[in-house]
Structure formats: structure tokens, C-alpha cells
Amino acid sequence: MKLASAFLAVLLSLAWAHDGRKHIPKTVGGRRLLSELQAQQGSMSRGHAVAKRHTAAHQRSVLKGRRDDDDDGRCGPGIGSCASGDCCSYEGWCGKGKDYCSAPDCQINYGSGCDANQKPSGTDTSGVARTKPGNVLYGGAGVYDCVDPGNIALTFDDGPYIYTNDLLDKLKSYGAKATFFVTGNNIGKGKINDPATIYPAIIQRMHAEGHQIASHTWSHQNANQLTKTQFTDQMVWNEIALNSILGFFPTYMRPPYSICGTDCQDILSALGYHIIYFDVDTAGYLNNRPAQIQTSKDIWSEAIDASDPESDSFLQIEHDIHYQTVYNLTDHILASLVSAGYKAVTVGQCLGDPPANWYRAGPGGPAAGAGWK
Ligand SMILES: *[C@@H]1O[C@H](CO)[C@@H](O)[C@H](O)[C@H]1NC(C)=O
């Protein structure tokens, strides 16, 4: 019985290897959502799934008497790296362009061309002193809740993106402040400090309009699957990019997939970061269709309806890279929190941390310097 099913599995994997779809890379959005869900649910991580598949591919090529590097265009664990400058897609194919190179899916250990491996231009921030003012925890197990009753900290991860300017308009119309956990280069959007993109102006606008800018790492990798050097780069590269736009960089961050083991916590403590999680997740990123987004609105309303602004507060998470979140769910949330008597504030405000502590002045950035204080 065991043998029979193993044989069947081999047949199936051979069928997969030889079918005509093999060179088609993944679609960008769907895979990422799936991996995010898997990571959040603590089920088999994407890294393990990929490793398993590639081990099977490796064994097939050995059976056929082929050397790994003859296995045309393949890459990944047990196989090897792509040619210099090429990207290794999520499915383990070498290539160039968005479908192969976008973070977080491009396999950074097997494709030097992956977006995640491209350092931004700008002055190095790693020498900036990491003082730790204020009462909010640095590093460690992180922060899940606001402290001041009546506050709601709306937070948006993974942007800025093409919807973010419209989101800023919406927040402004409600007099709401939010926190943006910015990712430096993900989903093929380009580097946030590339002057050819819309992002530098959006990030400056966020700051000018009283929102808090925080880090969601350079390219949204799972910290627990990185070396210490790789994770440090994930933090410092985002600092370099943000500092080149603002003249300062954040002391607040959220780990991608909310995953941050002890190495990650120790590095963040040394770099002087507050690790921010959340206590309400409407899962807007899983409900990005008109017929689905009501599910997220209901999650929100249930939380708010059962609460009292005299005694309660919320630290909420959304993602401004999803259309229904920005153009539909956020209206519901803003209208609801205002009518329930809450105030939308930044994470720093909801933790009672003065704005002076939200950032560090960086070297060589625009004249703004410490101008946020
Ligand atoms: C907004 O969400 C509702 C469900 O709450 C849905 O019926 C409607 O189609 C959505 N609107 C748009 C423009 O997608």
C-alpha cells in the first residue's frame, strides 16, 4: 500500500515535470496571499513546501542520470543558483522580470537578481547610534495593544502602492491618523526611494499629514528563514531608503507574517526597534473581492460593537496593496469608529510615546534631518 502510493506520487510528479506548463511562473498576488495565510496559521511554511518540491525534482534528475546543472533553467534548494543576475522564481525557475524577481517570492539564496537582493542607493545608516528613549519595549516579544482608551491605531502594511494616495485622501477627510508599515521593494513595485516611482512623494505626504511611518522590512522575507546578516540587511536597507527620502528613519517595525524568532528579536533590539503586532485583523487581504469584503467589515463591526471607547482601544492591521481594503473596507472602518466615539491615531500616540521617539535622524539625507520633532 505504501509502495503503491509512493509509485503513484512518482508518476504524478513525472507528469508534472513533463507537462507543458512548467515554464510558466507563478501569478504574483495569489501565491503571496496563500503563503501569508500559511505563515500566519503556523502550518507548513512556504520554505518547507518549496524545499520538498525541489528535492523531488532533484531526485528525478538523478534518476534520469542528469547532472543538476543540466536541469535546464531550474534553481532552488538541492538544485543550485541561477546565472549571475538572474532571478529564481517561487516555483524554482531561473529568469528575469517581475514574475521571477518580485519579492517576497523570488528565492533570494538562489537568484542574485531577486529584487530582495538589490540594495537601495543612499547613505549607509548602520553607524547611527541606537539610543532607546521612552517607555515602549524595544525588541523582545513585541507590542500587541494600545494603552490609551478611546484610541484606534489603524495600520497599513506592505505599501506604499498605487492605491495609497487615495487612502491618504480618505484618511484626511475623516481627520484620521494612521501608521504605515512600509516595505522597501515588494510585489514588483520597485524601490520606494527610486525617484522614477510615485513612492518618495507618497512617503513625504504621509509624514506631512501627520501619519507615522514605520518599517515592514526591505522586501518582506520571513525573518526566521534568513541568516542574521540577511535579516540585518532587511532592516538597514529599508532605513537607507527611508532616510534618503525623509532625512530620518523609523524606530517602529512590524515583522513580515508576524514572524520574529529570538535571533530576529535580538537584532531588532540591537538596532533599536519596537516590534509592533496587532489585536484586530479583519483579514482584508484574504477578502479582496466585492463579494468577500463584507466578511472583513463584519469582523470589524463585531469587535467595535462589543467595545466601549471609555475603556477599550484597538491596534488594527490592514494592507494598502489591496483594492477592496482601500476603496471599500476602510470607509466602513472610518465611519464606524467615528460613530462609536473612537479616535484614529498613530501607533506611537496610542502607546503614549512622544513623536520625538518615533524616528532617528540619519546621515546624508535631505535637510529635514530631525525636523519631525
Ligand atoms: C463594497 O462592499 C460591498 C459588501 O460590503 C459589496 O457589495 C460592494 O460591491 C463593494 N463595492 C465595490 C465598489 O466593490
The ligand as a Tripos MOL2 file, in Angstrom:
@<TRIPOS>MOLECULE
LIG
   14    14     1     0     0
SMALL
NO_CHARGES

@<TRIPOS>ATOM
      1 C1        -18.2080   47.0430   -1.2920 C.3       1 LIG1
      2 O1        -18.5660   46.0190   -0.3950 O.3       1 LIG1
      3 C2        -19.8760   45.5440   -0.5200 C.3       1 LIG1
      4 C3        -20.0620   44.4700    0.5540 C.3       1 LIG1
      5 O2        -19.9250   45.0340    1.8120 O.3       1 LIG1
      6 C4        -20.1080   44.9830   -1.8980 C.3       1 LIG1
      7 O3        -21.4490   44.5630   -2.0290 O.3       1 LIG1
      8 C5        -19.8000   46.0740   -2.9180 C.3       1 LIG1
      9 O4        -19.9300   45.5280   -4.2010 O.3       1 LIG1
     10 C6        -18.4120   46.6000   -2.7320 C.3       1 LIG1
     11 N1        -18.2070   47.7470   -3.6210 N.am      1 LIG1
     12 C7        -17.3100   47.7630   -4.5910 C.2       1 LIG1
     13 C8        -17.2620   49.0260   -5.4120 C.3       1 LIG1
     14 O5        -16.5550   46.8550   -4.8540 O.2       1 LIG1
@<TRIPOS>BOND
     1     1     2 1
     2     1    10 1
     3     2     3 1
     4     3     4 1
     5     3     6 1
     6     4     5 1
     7     6     7 1
     8     6     8 1
     9     8     9 1
    10     8    10 1
    11    10    11 1
    12    11    12 1
    13    12    13 1
    14    12    14 2
@<TRIPOS>SUBSTRUCTURE
     1 LIG1         1 GROUP 0 **** ****
